[in-house]
């Protein structure tokens, strides 16, 4: 591996990085490689109580309209031991509520059914469902400084994946 740095008279800096043969570090290749890696085995459906007594492993419903973001979130949470069912919009996620989840993670601004309405409808069928909103528009998720869905957590974009994993652990272990 070698690096070459070129400075062009105060206009630009160009960095050429040559990686070992066969190593592809492009964003899509990293996602594909992560998706192929083995994940922890999961022994069937859980309840909110069993997720907290087991530690942090949980069944998570993820609703995010950005494909790359959805894949990154799903991969990070899966690697942390969670079972993640992801959908590209609120309507698809709502249809997946035919089973029990420990946590709903939803982007607020999505086409069709937004994350707030999805969370409200999900809570109608399971009042104990934990909810986390991920959004670039945190003010939309708050009303007088409190989440518009009682007890929900709001994680503002941009965020680091370790912050997401940490927040999920906190939500799952909270009484």
C-alpha positions as CSV (number, residue, x, y, z in Angstrom):
1,X,0.0,0.0,0.0
2,X,1.3,3.5,-0.8
3,X,0.0,7.0,-0.6
4,X,0.9,10.0,-2.8
5,X,0.0,13.5,-1.8
6,X,-0.1,16.3,-4.4
7,X,-0.6,20.0,-3.6
8,X,-1.6,22.2,-6.5
9,X,-0.5,25.8,-5.9
10,X,-3.2,26.7,-3.3
11,X,-6.1,25.3,-5.4
12,X,-6.5,21.7,-4.3
13,X,-5.0,18.8,-2.5
14,X,-5.1,15.4,-4.2
15,X,-4.5,12.2,-2.3
16,X,-3.9,8.9,-4.2
17,X,-4.1,5.8,-2.0
18,X,-3.3,2.4,-3.5
19,X,-4.7,-0.5,-1.5
20,X,-3.5,-4.1,-1.7
21,X,-4.8,-6.0,-4.7
22,X,-8.4,-7.2,-4.3
23,X,-9.3,-4.8,-1.4
24,X,-12.3,-2.8,-2.3
25,X,-13.2,-0.1,0.3
26,X,-16.0,1.6,-1.5
27,X,-19.2,2.3,0.5
28,X,-21.3,-0.3,-1.3
29,X,-18.7,-3.0,-1.1
30,X,-18.4,-2.5,2.7
31,X,-22.2,-2.8,3.1
32,X,-22.2,-6.0,0.9
33,X,-19.3,-7.5,2.9
34,X,-21.0,-6.7,6.2
35,X,-24.3,-8.2,5.0
36,X,-22.4,-11.5,4.1
37,X,-20.7,-11.8,7.5
38,X,-22.3,-14.3,10.0
39,X,-24.6,-12.8,12.5
40,X,-25.5,-14.1,16.0
41,X,-28.2,-16.8,16.0
42,X,-31.6,-15.9,17.3
43,X,-33.8,-18.4,18.9
44,X,-37.3,-17.1,17.9
45,X,-39.6,-14.3,18.9
46,X,-39.1,-12.3,22.1
47,X,-41.1,-10.1,24.3
48,X,-40.0,-6.8,25.7
49,X,-39.4,-8.4,29.1
50,X,-37.2,-11.2,27.7
51,X,-35.1,-8.7,25.8
52,X,-34.2,-6.9,29.0
53,X,-33.6,-10.0,31.0
54,X,-31.3,-11.5,28.3
55,X,-29.2,-8.3,28.1
56,X,-29.7,-6.3,25.0
57,X,-30.7,-8.8,22.2
58,X,-34.1,-7.6,20.9
59,X,-36.5,-7.7,18.0
60,X,-36.3,-4.3,16.3
61,X,-38.6,-2.9,13.6
62,X,-36.7,-0.3,11.6
63,X,-38.5,2.2,9.3
64,X,-36.1,4.4,7.2
65,X,-36.6,5.6,3.7
66,X,-33.0,6.2,2.8
67,X,-31.6,2.8,1.5
68,X,-28.0,3.3,2.5
69,X,-28.9,4.6,6.0
70,X,-31.3,1.7,6.5
71,X,-28.6,-0.8,5.6
72,X,-26.0,0.9,7.9
73,X,-28.4,1.0,10.8
74,X,-29.6,-2.6,10.2
75,X,-26.0,-3.9,10.0
76,X,-24.9,-2.1,13.1
77,X,-27.8,-3.3,15.2
78,X,-27.5,-6.9,13.8
79,X,-23.8,-6.9,14.7
80,X,-24.8,-5.9,18.2
81,X,-26.9,-9.0,18.5
82,X,-30.4,-7.7,17.6
83,X,-32.8,-9.1,15.1
84,X,-33.7,-6.3,12.8
85,X,-36.7,-6.2,10.4
86,X,-36.3,-3.2,8.2
87,X,-38.7,-1.4,5.9
88,X,-38.4,1.6,3.5
89,X,-41.5,3.5,4.7
90,X,-44.0,3.8,7.5
91,X,-46.8,1.9,5.6
92,X,-44.6,-1.2,5.1
93,X,-43.5,-1.1,8.7
94,X,-47.1,-0.8,9.9
95,X,-48.0,-3.9,7.9
96,X,-45.2,-5.7,9.7
97,X,-46.8,-5.1,13.1
98,X,-48.6,-8.4,13.0
99,X,-46.0,-9.7,15.4
100,X,-44.4,-8.3,18.6
101,X,-41.3,-6.1,18.6
102,X,-39.2,-4.9,21.5
103,X,-38.3,-1.6,19.8
104,X,-39.5,0.6,16.9
105,X,-36.8,2.8,15.3
106,X,-38.3,5.2,12.8
107,X,-37.2,8.1,10.7
108,X,-39.7,10.9,11.2
109,X,-39.8,12.4,7.7
110,X,-40.8,9.6,5.3
111,X,-43.1,9.6,2.3
112,X,-46.6,8.4,3.1
113,X,-47.0,7.4,6.7
114,X,-44.4,9.4,8.7
115,X,-42.5,8.0,11.7
116,X,-44.7,9.8,14.3
117,X,-47.9,8.4,13.0
118,X,-46.3,5.0,12.7
119,X,-45.3,5.1,16.3
120,X,-48.7,6.2,17.5
121,X,-50.4,3.3,15.6
122,X,-47.8,0.8,16.8
123,X,-48.4,1.9,20.4
124,X,-52.2,1.3,19.9
125,X,-51.5,-2.4,19.4
126,X,-48.7,-2.6,22.0
127,X,-48.6,0.2,24.6
128,X,-45.3,-1.1,26.0
129,X,-43.4,-0.8,22.7
130,X,-40.3,1.2,23.0
131,X,-39.9,3.9,20.4
132,X,-36.8,5.7,19.0
133,X,-37.0,8.4,16.4
134,X,-34.0,9.2,14.2
135,X,-34.3,12.5,12.4
136,X,-32.5,15.5,11.0
137,X,-35.5,17.5,12.2
138,X,-35.5,17.0,16.0
139,X,-37.8,19.9,16.6
140,X,-40.6,18.0,14.7
141,X,-40.3,15.1,17.2
142,X,-40.6,17.4,20.2
143,X,-43.5,19.4,21.6
144,X,-42.6,21.7,24.5
145,X,-39.3,19.9,24.7
146,X,-40.9,16.5,25.2
147,X,-41.3,13.7,22.5
148,X,-44.6,13.9,20.7
149,X,-45.0,10.1,21.5
150,X,-44.7,9.7,25.2
151,X,-41.5,7.9,26.4
152,X,-39.9,8.0,22.9
153,X,-36.2,8.8,22.5
154,X,-35.0,11.1,19.7
155,X,-31.6,10.7,18.1
156,X,-30.7,13.6,15.9
157,X,-28.8,13.1,12.6
158,X,-26.0,13.0,12.0
159,X,-25.0,10.5,14.6
160,X,-22.3,7.9,15.0
161,X,-23.5,4.3,14.9
162,X,-22.0,3.6,18.3
163,X,-24.3,6.3,19.6
164,X,-27.3,4.5,18.1
165,X,-26.2,1.2,19.6
166,X,-25.7,2.8,23.0
167,X,-29.1,4.5,22.9
168,X,-30.7,1.2,22.0
169,X,-29.0,-0.6,24.9
170,X,-30.2,2.2,27.3
171,X,-33.8,1.9,26.0
172,X,-33.8,-1.9,26.3
173,X,-32.4,-2.0,29.8
174,X,-34.6,0.9,31.2
175,X,-37.3,-0.3,33.5
